[in-house]
């Protein structure tokens, strides 16, 4: 497995990886709603083109992306791993690499209120709820809660 920075050519593979990771892990939130593939892909294209945003990926020997972490100077935007790698330490590796690269700077993130798996993951790593709440842009527009880490 190789850890590397993603480039524009990775938009489709990141969309695929996110669909599998979030589609499985958040099925209890999004139910039977169709996956917003076009919107997710447009977001990846924009983020991969933004010089202020970095996406790290881990891919297998065949080039399939197994996990990703996207961040900017203030926010951990996305962290996801394909279900067959859950519990393998891959999410922790990506998370820790983001923090290592950012140094001692404070960082924030959003997580779906009903995503108990992710909330436990972040709590174990010292993230704390910071009182921010928002509504997700994706139907059915679930509640997001803010976390911070210093």
C-alpha positions in Angstrom: 0.0 0.0 0.0 1.2 3.4 -0.9 0.4 6.8 0.7 0.5 9.7 -1.7 -1.0 13.0 -2.5 -3.9 12.8 -4.9 -4.1 14.7 -8.2 -6.9 15.7 -10.6 -6.6 12.3 -12.3 -7.9 10.7 -9.0 -11.4 12.3 -9.1 -13.2 9.3 -10.4 -11.4 6.8 -8.1 -12.0 9.1 -5.1 -15.7 9.3 -6.0 -15.8 5.5 -6.2 -14.0 5.0 -2.9 -16.3 7.5 -1.1 -19.4 5.9 -2.5 -18.3 2.5 -1.1 -17.0 3.8 2.2 -19.8 6.3 3.0 -22.5 4.3 1.3 -21.9 1.4 3.6 -21.0 3.3 6.8 -23.9 5.8 6.5 -26.6 3.6 5.0 -28.6 4.1 8.2 -28.6 7.8 7.6 -29.1 8.1 3.9 -31.2 4.9 3.4 -32.4 4.2 -0.2 -31.7 7.7 -1.5 -29.6 7.6 -4.7 -25.9 8.3 -4.3 -25.3 11.9 -5.4 -22.4 10.8 -7.7 -22.3 13.8 -10.0 -22.3 16.2 -7.0 -19.6 14.3 -5.2 -17.5 14.1 -8.3 -17.8 17.8 -8.9 -16.7 18.4 -5.3 -13.7 16.2 -5.7 -12.7 17.9 -9.0 -12.9 21.3 -7.3 -11.0 20.2 -4.2 -8.3 18.5 -6.2 -7.8 21.7 -8.2 -7.7 23.9 -5.2 -4.0 24.7 -4.2 -5.1 25.3 -0.6 -6.6 21.7 -0.2 -4.6 18.5 0.1 -6.0 15.0 -0.4 -3.9 12.1 0.8 -4.8 8.6 -0.5 -3.7 5.1 0.2 -4.0 2.8 -2.8 -3.3 -0.9 -3.3 -0.8 -2.4 -5.7 -3.4 -2.2 -8.5 -4.0 1.5 -8.0 -7.4 1.2 -6.3 -7.9 3.9 -3.6 -8.5 2.2 -0.3 -8.7 5.4 1.8 -8.5 9.1 1.7 -8.1 12.2 4.0 -8.6 15.7 2.7 -7.7 18.9 4.6 -6.9 22.6 4.3 -5.4 25.1 6.7 -8.3 24.9 9.1 -10.5 21.8 8.5 -10.2 18.0 8.1 -12.7 17.9 5.3 -13.0 14.2 4.6 -11.7 10.9 6.0 -12.9 7.6 4.6 -11.7 4.0 4.1 -13.3 1.2 2.2 -15.2 -1.2 4.5 -12.9 -4.2 3.9 -10.1 -2.1 5.5 -12.2 -1.0 8.5 -10.3 -1.9 11.7 -7.0 -2.3 9.9 -5.5 1.0 11.2 -5.7 2.6 7.7 -8.0 5.4 8.9 -5.7 6.1 11.9 -2.7 6.2 9.6 -4.4 8.8 7.3 -5.6 10.8 10.3 -2.2 10.9 11.9 -0.5 11.9 8.7 -2.8 14.8 8.3 -2.0 16.0 11.9 1.7 15.4 11.4 1.8 17.5 8.2 -0.2 20.3 9.9 2.0 20.5 13.0 0.6 22.0 16.1 -2.1 24.2 14.4 -5.6 23.8 15.7 -8.0 22.0 13.3 -11.7 21.4 13.1 -14.1 19.0 11.3 -17.7 18.1 10.8 -19.2 14.7 11.4 -22.8 13.5 11.0 -24.5 13.3 14.4 -25.7 9.8 13.6 -22.2 8.6 12.5 -21.4 7.0 15.9 -18.5 5.0 14.4 -16.7 8.2 13.2 -17.6 10.0 16.4 -15.9 7.2 18.5 -12.9 7.3 16.2 -12.4 11.0 16.7 -13.0 10.9 20.4 -10.4 8.2 20.9 -7.9 10.6 19.1 -8.6 13.6 21.4 -11.1 15.5 19.3 -13.9 17.2 21.3 -17.3 18.5 20.3 -17.1 22.2 20.1 -20.8 23.2 20.1 -21.1 23.9 16.3 -24.1 22.3 14.5 -25.1 22.5 10.9 -27.2 20.7 8.3 -25.6 18.5 5.6 -26.0 19.7 2.1 -27.0 16.2 0.9 -30.6 14.9 1.3 -32.1 14.1 3.7 -30.0 16.9 5.2 -28.9 15.2 8.5 -27.4 17.2 11.4 -23.6 17.6 11.5 -21.7 18.3 14.7 -18.5 20.2 14.9 -15.3 18.8 16.6 -12.0 20.6 17.3 -8.5 19.5 18.2 -5.7 21.6 19.4 
